[in-house]
Amino acid sequence: QVQMVESGGGLVQAGDSLRLSCAASGRTFSSYAVGWFRQAPGKERDFIAASSRSGDSTYYTDSVKGRFTISRDNAKNTGYLQMNCLKPEVTAVYYCALETSGLGFRLTAYDYEYWGQGTQVTVSS
């Protein structure tokens, strides 16, 4: 089993930045690819970004390219999502997730095995 704790969410103004963290424990963090998702009220959980096990390869949904950066520190068992130029429409609960398929970047929540509890990000206009 893997336990994951997210942090870094909050209330910010449009144009501000936030860095979300996802600390994992229980198993070797470097064995897992990391994904970040978000879910707004009444909507599905949407893919944002993914990182390979080493962190050398990353993938982003088009809407966040150039503004969000996914990274990880395997020595600290922690993943990160740096979010810049935030807009009100990205207000949601943000989740990190881990998966071990080794089949390339996974873009649906169904593919991920372990999830954090979520952290709320609210962007005011």
NUDREN-838127 format. One record per residue (C-alpha): residue number from 1; z, x, y. Coordinates in steps of 0.05 Angstrom, whole numbers, padded with zeros to 5 digits. Each point is the difference from the previous one (the first is absolute). Layout:
residues N
     k       c3       c1       c2
   NUM        Z        X        Y
...
***
This chain:
residues 125
     k       c3       c1       c2
     1    00000    00000    00000
     2   -00012    00020    00072
     3    00040   -00023    00059
     4   -00032    00001    00068
     5    00031   -00010    00069
     6   -00042   -00010    00062
     7    00021    00012    00070
     8   -00029    00009    00070
     9   -00021   -00071    00018
    10    00020   -00034    00064
    11   -00021   -00036    00063
    12   -00048    00038    00044
    13   -00050   -00015    00055
    14   -00075    00001   -00007
    15   -00025    00072    00003
    16    00064    00030   -00028
    17    00007    00039   -00064
    18    00044   -00004   -00061
    19    00009    00042   -00061
    20    00020   -00035   -00064
    21    00034    00037   -00056
    22    00006   -00015   -00074
    23    00052    00038   -00039
    24   -00006   -00002   -00075
    25    00050    00018   -00054
    26    00005   -00006   -00075
    27   -00063    00036   -00023
    28   -00046    00055    00023
    29   -00030   -00025    00064
    30   -00061    00046   -00007
    31   -00021   -00038   -00063
    32   -00019   -00060    00042
    33   -00053   -00018    00049
    34    00029   -00034    00061
    35   -00027   -00062    00034
    36    00021   -00037    00063
    37   -00010   -00074    00008
    38    00019   -00053    00052
    39    00013   -00074   -00004
    40    00001   -00047    00059
    41    00033   -00069   -00007
    42   -00042   -00047   -00041
    43   -00051    00053   -00018
    44   -00015    00044   -00059
    45    00026    00071   -00008
    46   -00056    00044    00027
    47   -00016    00072   -00015
    48    00006    00050    00056
    49   -00004    00071   -00027
    50    00008    00041   -00063
    51    00015    00072   -00016
    52   -00015    00040   -00063
    53    00057    00031   -00039
    54   -00007    00066    00036
    55   -00014   -00030    00068
    56   -00066    00037    00005
    57   -00041   -00064   -00002
    58    00011   -00062    00040
    59   -00034   -00067    00010
    60    00006   -00052    00055
    61   -00021   -00071    00013
    62   -00051   -00001    00056
    63    00045   -00035    00050
    64    00050    00057    00003
    65   -00045    00061   -00004
    66    00013    00048    00057
    67    00067   -00033    00017
    68    00041    00004   -00064
    69    00014    00062   -00042
    70    00030    00000   -00070
    71    00035    00062   -00024
    72    00053    00022   -00050
    73    00050    00055   -00012
    74    00009    00006   -00075
    75    00057    00050    00009
    76    00038   -00055    00036
    77   -00025   -00057   -00045
    78   -00022   -00036    00063
    79   -00063   -00033    00024
    80   -00018   -00015    00072
    81   -00045   -00045    00041
    82   -00010    00022    00072
    83   -00026   -00058    00042
    84   -00027    00011    00069
    85   -00029   -00046    00053
    86    00034   -00059   -00031
    87   -00027   -00069    00015
    88    00035   -00068   -00004
    89   -00045   -00022   -00057
    90    00030    00052   -00047
    91    00068   -00034    00003
    92    00021   -00007   -00073
    93    00048    00024   -00053
    94   -00024    00068   -00024
    95    00008    00022   -00072
    96   -00010    00065   -00037
    97   -00019    00001   -00073
    98   -00012    00048   -00056
    99   -00050    00000   -00057
   100   -00019    00047   -00057
   101   -00068   -00022   -00024
   102   -00036    00063    00021
   103   -00062   -00043    00010
   104   -00013    00016    00072
   105    00026   -00038    00060
   106    00027   -00068   -00017
   107   -00009   -00053    00054
   108    00035   -00061   -00027
   109    00074   -00013   -00005
   110   -00008   -00020   -00073
   111   -00016    00073   -00018
   112    00066    00028    00025
   113    00061    00005   -00045
   114    00058    00014    00047
   115    00015   -00029    00068
   116    00048    00011    00057
   117    00038   -00057    00032
   118   -00044   -00001    00062
   119    00013    00016    00072
   120   -00017   -00046    00058
   121   -00047    00024    00054
   122   -00006   -00044    00061
   123   -00047    00018    00057
   124    00007   -00038    00065
   125   -00056   -00008    00050
***
